[in-house]
């Protein structure tokens, strides 16, 4: 009965029709105790699937609010219970245990202290949670790992944006879409939806705001921007806000590590040999999991939403900027505090030592009590204590630990582990500097081996890291791929832009085909298998050549492959003034007014090199062109033709666009490459496996005569392809 009443109760909390919506996703019931997020989320998805948009919005928003409230309760209760008199753990337990410490007269004493302190802390946390959350406390609102992952991926906002769109709340729909896209920049469908929202007259630029990004990132970016404009006085408050926000975000993350639900998945994994130990083994196993989680908070706090890697040395780099900014405005005491804090991380940092000597000389007489920041001292002491315990467990208990910090003193690491850790670090040679380019003669040798002609290099294209290469496809191969695109479009089984008007211009129609969709269609018999196989082969051919030309000493991986055709819409080309694709860069957001290119979402920041392999030239317009960063001054122009590849680095050094296609159909294979193996194109691997399975099945059918010569209905074959690919049914539909 409660579940039936919940949607009705939350629906009553919605504003009446026509009333203004509060900015952002405001709390529906401020101050109310949180409800079970998993039940709210499940009910919200049911309402969404049924097309009940208003209840879906209410339930999903309440699920988000309750999840955030649970986190705040864990943080507040943990802090208040840690400050309780007598709640501190015994001092002997704060450091790493000594390996040679045997039984002694104090063994029973510290054991009693440990258990007594643990019981008091548990009682305090239970009572605090009950006061804040109601009867049952946190145990009543436990959240499973599946839901935690969904909230980390911001999936509720994916559903919210669609529901808001149906409710004609375009401003909130755009905000929800942007919030989801920031954390999921590879989501192709959301990228298309974002482009649609930007073209809607009812959506303002300020609507595209991130509702979830921790506040320290906004302060951090604003502070850096002010420093670049040489406005150190204005930058200082924002830099200090960013540092305090980073430390607060880390505390919030660490509080989540202690929740019982955070240990659920790890305990299930330990359900084998590890669970056979006794009391102390169980305590140690649980404690190690908590410490590992706390140490990971450093990287999580330093990682922007949607990014794969944290900002290197996030806290020390903020302290460096702070001491430099304080020195610029004459705050020498604060400059000394911050540079001394840098030296806590890196005692041998020569630049920090020189800055300290300079500040002390300018300050004159030494001032008593002037030392490193207290908040940084506490952070380092606590972190080193946790690392000491983790390395001890790694050496003696066989656990694993990946240290997130480059500043950890070598003396802290047990000597037996240092060599192994050094070998692991040497296996990652590309974490610091990219390879240096080879001379042009090397490229010519490579091209001769590939049988490809270098038509224009960077110098001839008036830029950097650009090249035009011919001969990658024969006319027959171009014909096969063109037929593949035509057959897929004719069957109505398009992927990507789905054959509708272009997201960039209303005067053209786009059709896109991914490698996995091509393999699925080939297996279903909708298109020929020859074209699907050639699509895979050609994409690998382009990747190999791009790596040989631009990055011979560092592996490149395909991150996305898309066969795209642009067709001019008849009757809409007269007096046309727009472009087929506006000027842009592929891994950063181009700002033509300043000439800057911001490598941040919604750009695909992990892309390193781009390629366009053309299939035909029987159309008007459609030339590729490069510009200066102002997006106005054209520096080079390339005419498409069969087998011609235009390859270039994906950054702000290569802004490019496409002239309008005014007649005919222009088809090309667009490919993007990345140095990051975690961003390699998984669909490419799935497509290859699917085509290989099809070949094996065809061979088996040829060897074994069929008892029923009648073919399988196409609908059933298509269903088997979907099942084989392992794709879940789509809940949301397109705008």
N, C-alpha and C positions, 0 to 999 in steps of 0.2 A: 504493500500500500504506500509506503514511504517513497519508493522509486516512482510510482505513478503520480504522486503529488509533487515531487521535486520539479519537473518541468513546468507545472502550472504555477507553483510558487515563484519560480524564477522569472516566468513570463510576466507576472504582475510587477516585477521590479523594473521592467523595461520602460523607457519613456513613452508617452502616448504618441501616436502617429503625428508627424509633422513637427514635433518638438525638436529643438536643437540637440545634437549629440554632443556629449562632453568631449574635449580634446583627448586624443589617444584612446586607449582602452581603459577607461576609468573603472574603479571598483564599483560593483553593483550594490554591495551592502557593506560600506566601510565599518570597521570595528566588529563585524560579526565573526564568530569563530569559524575557521576553515572547515569545509566538508571534505569527504574522501575524494581526492582528485581523480583516482582511477574510475570511480563510479560516475562522476560528473563527465569525464571525458568520453566514456563509453555511451552514456545517454546522449551526449552532444553529437556523437557520430551517428547514432540511430536517428536522431532528429534530422540531421543533415541528409542522410540517405533517403529519408521520407519526404524531403523537400520542405520541412517545417523550419524555415530559415530563422525566424525570430527566436524560437526556443533553442535552436542550435547555437546561435550567437550567445544567448544568455548562459547556456550550460558550458560552452567552451571558455567564455570569459571567466566564469566562476571557477572552472578547473585551473586556469592560469593563476587566478588570485589565490586559490587555496594552496597551490603548489609553492608559490612565493611566500605565503604566510607560514607554511611549515618550515621553510628554510630559516626565516627570521626567528621562529620560536626555538629552533635548535641552536642558533647562534646566541640568542639572549640567555637561554637557560644554561648553556655551557659556560658563558662568561660569569653569570651570577653564581653558579654552583662552584666554579673554580675559586671565587673570592670568599666562599663561606669559611668561617673559622674552623680550623682543624680538617679542612677538606683537601689540603695539599698532600701529595704523595710523599712517602718517605724519601729523604735526600739520597739514600743509598741506591734508590731505583732510578734516579734522574740521569745517571751516566751509564755507560756500557758495562756489563758485568765482566769481571776479570776471569779469564779462562782458568786460572789456577786457584780460584777461591773455593776451597773445600768446605765441608761441614765445620761449623765452629759454634762457639757458645751463643753467638747472636743470631743463629739461623732462625730459630723459632720466633725471635723478637721481630725481625724484619718481615717475616711471613705474616705474623699477626697484624703488624702495621699496614702491610699491603692490603690484606683482606678487609681490615677495618675501614681503611680509606676508600677502598672500592665500594664497599657496602654503603658508606655515607654518601659518596658521590652518586651512586645509583638511586638511592632514596631521594636525594635532592632533585635529580633530573626527572624522576618519575612524578614527584609532587609538583614541580614547576610545569611540566607538560600538561598535567591534569588541570592545573589552574588556567593555563592559556588555551588549551584545546578541548576541555571538557572531560567527562568521565572516559577512562580508557586511554587518554593521552595519545602519545605518538603511536602506540601499538595499534590503536583503532584505525589510524590513518596511514598504515604502512603502504609504500608504493613499490611496485615490482620493477624489475630491471627494464622490461619492455616499455613501460610508460616513461621511465626516466630517460631512456634513449630518445623516445618520441619528443619529449619536451626539450631535450638538448638540441635536437634537430629542428626545433620550432615548428613541428608539424601542425599544432593547433592553428597557427596563423595561415597555413595553406588552406584549411577549411574555412577559416574566418573570412578570408578575402573573397571567396566565392559567395558565402552567405551574405556578406555586406553588399556585394554587387547586386544580388537578387533583391535586396531590400532598398536599392537605390541610394545606399550610403557610400558614394564613390570616394569621398575623402578618406574614410576609414578603410575602405577596401584597398586603396592604394597604400595606406600605411601598413596594413597587415601583409600585403603582398611584398612590400619592400623589406619588412622585418623578416619574413621567411627567406627572401632571396639573398639577403646579406649573409646568412648562415649556410645557404645552399646555392652558391654561384654557378654550379654545374647543372642546375635544374632548367632544362631547355624550355619546357612548357611555361614555367614561371617567367622566364626571360621574355617570351612572347607576350604573356599577359601584361608584364610591366610596360612593354612598348605600346600596347593598346591603351593602357591607362594614361600614358603620357600624351596620347593623341586626343583624349576625351576633353571636351571643353569644360566640364565640371570639375576637373581635377587640377589643382594648383601645384606648382613646383614644391611648395613647402609640405604638401601632403606626403611626399616620399620621405618619411622619417622612420628611424629605427626605434622601435618601442622596447627593445630588450638589451641593447648593448650596454655594458656597465659604464657608469658615468666617467670613470677615470680615463676612458679613451677619448671622449670629447675634450676634456681638459688637456690631455696630453697633446692632441693634434693642434688645438688652439695655441698652446704654449710654444710648440715648435714653429708654427706659422708666424707668431709674433717675434720669435728669435730671428727668423730669416729676414724679417723686416727691420731688424736692428732696434726693436722696441723691448729691451730687456726689462724695464720697469713694469710694463704691462704684462710681460710674459711670466714674471715671478709668481704672482698669485695663482696663475693657472698651472704652472709647473709644480708648485707645492700642493695644489689640489689633486693633481694627477698622482703624485707620490703617496699622499695620504689615502686617496681612493684605491690605489694599487694594494697598499697594505690592508685596507679594510676588505677589499675583494678577496684577498688571500685568506683573511680570517673567516669570511663567510664560506669559502671553499673548504677550509679545514674543518669547520663545524659540520659540514655535510659528511665528512669522512667518518664521523662517530655514529651516524645513524645506523640502526640495526639493518635497515633495508640495503645500505651500501655494502654490507658484508654478505648478503644473501647469495649472490652469484658466486663469490669467492668461496664460500663455505660449501656450495654444491660441487665446485670443482675439486675441493679437498676431500670429497666424500669417499676417497679411496684410502690409500695407505696413510695419508696425513691424519684422517679422523680416528686412527687406531691408537693414538697416543693418549696420555692421561691428562690430568688437570693442568700441569705446567706446560705441556706441549700445546694444549688447546689455547691457553692464555698467550703463549708466545706467538702462535700462529695468527691469532686475532690481532694482537698488538702490532705485529710486523705489517699486516695488511693496512692497519690504520696509519702507520708511519709512512708506508709507501704511498698511500693516497695523499697524505699531507705534503709530501715532497713533490708530488705531481702538480700540486696547486701552484707552484712557482711557474711552471710552463703554461698552465691553463690561464693564469692571470695575464701572462705576457703574450697570449695568442689572440689576435683579433678574431671576431666572429667570421666564419667562412674561410679562414686561413688554415694551412696545415702545419705551420711552424711558428714558434714564438719569436718575438723580437729578441735578438741576442742581448744578453746582459741587461735585462730590462731595468732592474733597480739601479745597478751601478751607472748605467748610462743616464738615468734621470738625475742622479746625484752629480754627475759631471756637468750636466747642463745647469743645474742649480748653482753650483759654486762659481761657474763662469759668469752666470747672469748676476749673481750677487756682487761679484767683483766689478762688473761693468758699472753698476750703479753706486759703488762705494760701500756696500755692506760687507766690510772685511771680516767681521766676527762671524757672520753667517756663512761667508765663503769658506772660512777656515773649518767651521763645523762640518760642512758638506764635503770638503776635500779630505778631511780626516776620516769621514765615513767611507769615502771611496777607498782609502788605504786600508780600512778594515777588510774589504773584499780582496784587494790586491796590494799587499804591503810593499811590493817591489815595483810598483807603477812609477816609472821615472817622470812621466808628465805630471802626475799628481804630486810627486815630491817637489818638482820645480815650482809648481803653482803654490804649494804650501810655503816654501821658502820665500817666494815673492810676496805673498799675503802677509806673512809674519814680519818681513822687512818693512812693508808699507804701514803696518799697524804700529810698529815701534815697540813699546814696552809690552812684555808678555802679560796676558791677563789670566789670573787664576780661574780655574773651573771651565776653561774653554777646551772642549773636547769633541769627540764625535757625537752625532745625534743619538739620543737615548733610544728612539724607536728603532733605529738601524742596529744598535748594539743588541737590543733584545731579540731582534729578528735573527741576527747572525748566531748568537749564543744558542738559541733554541734550535736553529737549523743544524748547527754543528753537533749538538747533542743527539738529534735524531739520526743524522748520518752515521755517527759513531756506532749507534745501536744497529743500524741496518747493515753496515759493513761487518760488524761482528757476526750478525746472523748469516750474512752471505758466506763468511769464512767457515763458521762452525756448524751451521744448520743447513747449508746448501740452498738457501733462498736466493732469489735474484733481486737486483736493484740497479736501476739505471739512473745515475746521478744527473739531475737536470742542470747543475751549476758548474761552469768552468772554473770557478774561483775556489773550489774545495781544496784545502791544503793537501799536498801529497802525503805529508806526515800522518794525516788522519786515516789514510787508506792502509790496511794491513799489507805488509810487504809481500805476502804470498799472493795477493790479488793484483798488485800493481802491474806486473808483466802482462797478465791476461787483459786487463783494462786497456793497457797501452796498445795491444794488438787489435782490440776491437775498434779503437779510435782510428788506427791507421787504415782500416778497411773502408773508411769514408773520405776519400781524398777530395771530394768536390764540395765539401761543406763551407769552404772559405773563399777560394779564388777560382774563377773560370779559366779554362785553358787559353793560352795565348794563340792568336791566329797564325796559321802557316803562310809562307810566301805563296804568291800566285802560281809559281811553277808547279807547286805541289798539287794545286787544284786542277791544273791542266792535265797532269798525269792521271788523276782520279777520273776526270771526265772522259779521257780517251779509253780507260778501262771500262767505263760504263757505256760507251758508245753514244754519248750525249754531247751536244754542241753548246758551248757557252756563248750565248748571243750578246749579252750585255752584263758587265760587272758593276760593282758599286760606283766606280768612278764614272762610267758611262751613264749610269742612272742618277747621277748627281746626289748621291746619298751615302749611307753606310749600311753594311750588311744587307745588300740587295743583290739579286741576280736573276737574269732571265735565261732559261735553258730550254733548248728545243730537242725534239727527238725522243721524248719519253714514251710516246704512244705511236703506233702505226695507224694509218687511216682505218684499217679493219678493226683495230681495238677501240678506236673512238666510236665507230659505228655500233659495236657491241654494247658499249656503255650508254650510248644515246638510246638504243633500243630498250635497254634495261629501264632507264628513266621513263621512257614512253609507256612501256608495258605496265610499270608500277602505277603511273598516273592514271592510265586508262582503266585499271582495275579498282581505282578509288582507294587504294591501300597506301596512301602517302604518309610519310612521317616528317617531322620537322614543321614546316610552314603549312602543310596540309592543303596545298593547292589554292589557298585563298589569296586575297590581295596582300601585297607585300607589306610588312610592318614598317617599311621605310618610305613607301610611296603608294598612293592609291591608283597609279597608272600602270602598274605591273602586277602580274600574278606569279606567286612563288610556288614551287614544288620541290620538296626535299625528300631524300631517301638515305637512311642510315645503313651501315653495313649489316647490322643485326636484322633490320626489317627486310633487307634484300635477301638474306639467308632464309628467313622465315617464309617469304613469298616463294622462293625457289623450292623449298621443301614442300610447300603446299601446291606446287605446280602452277602458280599464278604467273611467274616469270621464269625465264630459262636459267638453268643452273650455271651456264657458261658465263653470263653477265655477273652473277653474284660472286662467282669465284674470281673473275677478273677484277672486280672491285676490290676484293681483299688483296690480290696480288699487286695491283697498281699502287694501292695505299702504302704497302710495305716497300715497293720500289721507290716511291717518293721519299719515304722516311730514310731509307738507306742513303740515298743521294744527298738529302738535306744534311744528314749527319756527316757524310764524307766531305761536303763542301764547307759547312760552317763549324762543325763541332767534332772533328775526328778523334779527339782524345777524351770525349765525354759522351756517354750514351744518350741518345734521344729516344723518347717513347711517343707513340701516337697518343694524343689525348682526345681527339675527336675527328671523325671523318664524315663528311656530309656531301652527297651528290645533290647539287642545287641547280634548278633551271628557273630562269627569269623570262617571262613572256610578256611582250608589250600587249596591252589591251587595246583592241582596235577601236577607233573613234574617240580616243582620249589622249591623243598625242599632239594635237595642234596647240601651238603656243605653250608647250610644256616647258617649265623653267626649273624643275627640281632634278635631283640626282636619283639614280637607281639605288645607291647606298651612300649615305652622307659620309663625310670624312671622319675617320675614327682611328684609334689604335687598338690592337687586339688584346693587350694585357693591362691597360690602364685607361683611366677616364681622362680624355683630352679636354683641356680648357683652352680654346683658341685665344681668348682675351689675354691670358697671361703667358701662353706658350708652355704651360706646365702640363704634365700628364701624371695623374695621381694613380699609383698602383694600389688600388683598393676596390672592394666590391662597389657596384655590380660588375666590374670588369673581371675577366677570367685571369686572375693575377698569376696563375701558375703556367700560363702559356709562354714559351720562349721563342719559338720559330713558327712562322706561318707559311702556307703554300697554297697556290691556286693552279690547278692543272686543267687547262681548257680542252674542251672536246669538239668545238665547232667554231666557225666564223661566219656562217650564213645568216647574219642579222645586222641590223643597223644600231650604232651606238654601242654601249656596253664596254668601253675601254676602261682598263684599270689606270688610276693615276695616283702619284705620290705628291705630297705637298710639304711645305714648311709647317712648323708647329702652329702657325696662325690659321691653318686650314683653308687658306686662300691662295697662296702662291704655289702654283703647280711646278714641281721640279722634274717630273718624268711622266711619260705616258706609254702604256703598253697595250698593243692590239692583240686580242685573243686569237688563237689558231689551234688546230688539233695538235695535241702532244706538247704544247708549250707550257712550261712551268715557271711561275713567278714565285720565288722564295725570298723570304726576308725575315729579319728579327721582329718580334711582336711588340716591341716597346714603343715609347713616344718618339724615338728617332725615325720611325717609319709611318707617319700618318698617311692614310690612303682612302680612296673612295672609288666609286664606279659611276661613270657617266650613264645617263638614262638610256635604256633599251627602248628605241622608238619603233622598231619593227622586227618581228621574228622572235625566236626563242634562243636564249643564250644559256648553255649548260657548262658547268665546271665542277670539278671535284675540289672541295675546300678541305684542307687538312691543317691541323694544329699540332705542334709537337711540344714536349715538355722534358725538362731534365729530371723532374721529380717522378720516380717510379710509382709512387702511391697514386698519381693522377693519370696513369696509363689507361687507355680506353678498354674497359672491361667488356663492352659490347663487341669489340673486335675479336676478343678471345672467344666469346660465346658464339659469334657467327662462324668462326673457323671450326669450332667443335661441332656445330650443327651441320655444316656442310660435309665434314668428314663422316659424321654418323649417317648422313644421307647416302654417301658413296658406299659405305659398308652395307647398308640395307639393300641398295641396288644390286651389289655383288651377290648378296645372299639370295635375293629373289631370282637372279639369273641362274644360280646353281641349283635351287630347289624349285621344282614345278609347283605352281599354285593350284590348289584344289578348287578355288573359286576365281575364274578369270575376270570377273566383273570388277571394275575399279572402285576404290573406296570413295564415297561421296566427298566432294570438296569441303563441305562444312565440317565433316568429321576429321578430315586431314588437317584442316586449319586449326581445329581444336587440339589435335595432337602436337602440332608445332608450338602452340602457345604453352601447353603443358610441359613440353620438352625444354623450352626456354626458361621455364620457371618463373614466369612473370605473373605477379598478382593482378587480379582484375582492378581496373581503375575506378575509383569512386567518384572523383571530381570530373566534371566535364569542362570543356573549354568555354571561354567567354565568347 
